[in-house]
Amino acid sequence: MHPEDVKAELRKRFATVSAFEARYELPAKSVHDLLRGRASARVEKAIKAAIERPVSDFSKSECSDVSETRSSTHRKIEKAR
């Protein structure tokens, strides 16, 4: 699989790659490192396990927790009057 396809699949299931890393208790940026050529059997195994499972196996509440956290910290742009 192309690295962008891997990241896209993880985002479909977990909303962000960081949320995937947190869910599988992986170090931050470990997916990025793996996709850039740094070998890690643990990260590779976690990615394969997540991608092989149907999207429906991941509850929406897991993904919404991340989305709510992100949106609450996002700056709101006010319209100019």
C-alpha positions as a Markdown table, in Angstrom:
| # | Residue | x | y | z |
|---|---|---|---|---|
| 1 | Met | 0.0 | 0.0 | 0.0 |
| 2 | His | 1.1 | 3.5 | -0.7 |
| 3 | Pro | 2.0 | 5.5 | 2.5 |
| 4 | Glu | -0.8 | 8.0 | 1.8 |
| 5 | Asp | -3.3 | 5.2 | 1.4 |
| 6 | Val | -2.2 | 3.8 | 4.8 |
| 7 | Lys | -2.7 | 7.2 | 6.4 |
| 8 | Ala | -6.0 | 7.7 | 4.7 |
| 9 | Glu | -7.3 | 4.4 | 6.0 |
| 10 | Leu | -6.1 | 5.2 | 9.6 |
| 11 | Arg | -7.9 | 8.6 | 9.4 |
| 12 | Lys | -11.1 | 6.9 | 8.2 |
| 13 | Arg | -11.1 | 4.7 | 11.2 |
| 14 | Phe | -9.6 | 7.0 | 13.9 |
| 15 | Ala | -10.1 | 10.6 | 12.6 |
| 16 | Thr | -6.4 | 11.3 | 13.0 |
| 17 | Val | -3.2 | 9.3 | 12.8 |
| 18 | Ser | -2.3 | 10.6 | 16.3 |
| 19 | Ala | -5.6 | 9.1 | 17.6 |
| 20 | Phe | -4.6 | 5.7 | 16.1 |
| 21 | Glu | -1.2 | 5.9 | 17.8 |
| 22 | Ala | -2.8 | 6.8 | 21.1 |
| 23 | Arg | -5.4 | 4.0 | 20.8 |
| 24 | Tyr | -2.6 | 1.4 | 20.2 |
| 25 | Glu | -0.3 | 3.0 | 22.7 |
| 26 | Leu | 2.3 | 3.7 | 20.1 |
| 27 | Pro | 4.9 | 6.6 | 20.4 |
| 28 | Ala | 4.0 | 9.9 | 18.8 |
| 29 | Lys | 5.0 | 10.1 | 15.1 |
| 30 | Ser | 5.7 | 6.3 | 15.0 |
| 31 | Val | 3.5 | 5.8 | 11.9 |
| 32 | His | 5.3 | 8.7 | 10.2 |
| 33 | Asp | 8.6 | 7.1 | 11.0 |
| 34 | Leu | 7.5 | 3.7 | 9.7 |
| 35 | Leu | 6.3 | 5.1 | 6.5 |
| 36 | Arg | 9.6 | 7.0 | 6.0 |
| 37 | Gly | 11.5 | 3.7 | 6.3 |
| 38 | Arg | 12.3 | 3.3 | 10.0 |
| 39 | Ala | 11.5 | -0.3 | 10.8 |
| 40 | Ser | 9.2 | -1.1 | 13.7 |
| 41 | Ala | 7.5 | -4.5 | 13.9 |
| 42 | Arg | 5.1 | -3.2 | 16.7 |
| 43 | Val | 3.9 | -0.3 | 14.6 |
| 44 | Glu | 3.6 | -2.4 | 11.5 |
| 45 | Lys | 1.6 | -5.0 | 13.3 |
| 46 | Ala | -0.8 | -2.4 | 14.8 |
| 47 | Ile | -1.4 | -0.8 | 11.3 |
| 48 | Lys | -2.1 | -4.2 | 9.8 |
| 49 | Ala | -4.5 | -5.1 | 12.6 |
| 50 | Ala | -6.4 | -1.8 | 12.2 |
| 51 | Ile | -6.6 | -1.8 | 8.4 |
| 52 | Glu | -7.7 | -5.5 | 8.2 |
| 53 | Arg | -10.7 | -4.8 | 10.5 |
| 54 | Pro | -13.8 | -3.3 | 8.9 |
| 55 | Val | -14.5 | 0.3 | 9.6 |
| 56 | Ser | -17.7 | -0.7 | 11.4 |
| 57 | Asp | -15.7 | -2.4 | 14.1 |
| 58 | Phe | -14.5 | 1.0 | 15.4 |
| 59 | Ser | -17.2 | 2.7 | 17.3 |
| 60 | Lys | -18.1 | 6.2 | 16.3 |
| 61 | Ser | -17.7 | 7.4 | 19.9 |
| 62 | Glu | -13.9 | 6.6 | 19.7 |
| 63 | Cys | -13.6 | 8.9 | 16.7 |
| 64 | Ser | -16.0 | 11.6 | 18.0 |
| 65 | Asp | -13.9 | 11.9 | 21.2 |
| 66 | Val | -11.0 | 13.0 | 19.1 |
| 67 | Ser | -13.1 | 15.3 | 16.8 |
| 68 | Glu | -14.7 | 17.0 | 19.8 |
| 69 | Thr | -11.4 | 17.7 | 21.4 |
| 70 | Arg | -9.9 | 19.1 | 18.2 |
| 71 | Ser | -12.9 | 21.3 | 17.4 |
| 72 | Ser | -13.1 | 22.7 | 20.9 |
| 73 | Thr | -9.5 | 23.9 | 20.7 |
| 74 | His | -9.9 | 25.3 | 17.1 |
| 75 | Arg | -10.0 | 29.1 | 16.9 |
| 76 | Lys | -13.3 | 30.5 | 15.7 |
| 77 | Ile | -13.0 | 33.2 | 13.1 |
| 78 | Glu | -15.5 | 36.0 | 13.7 |
| 79 | Lys | -17.0 | 37.8 | 10.8 |
| 80 | Ala | -15.9 | 41.4 | 10.2 |
| 81 | Arg | -18.7 | 43.9 | 10.9 |
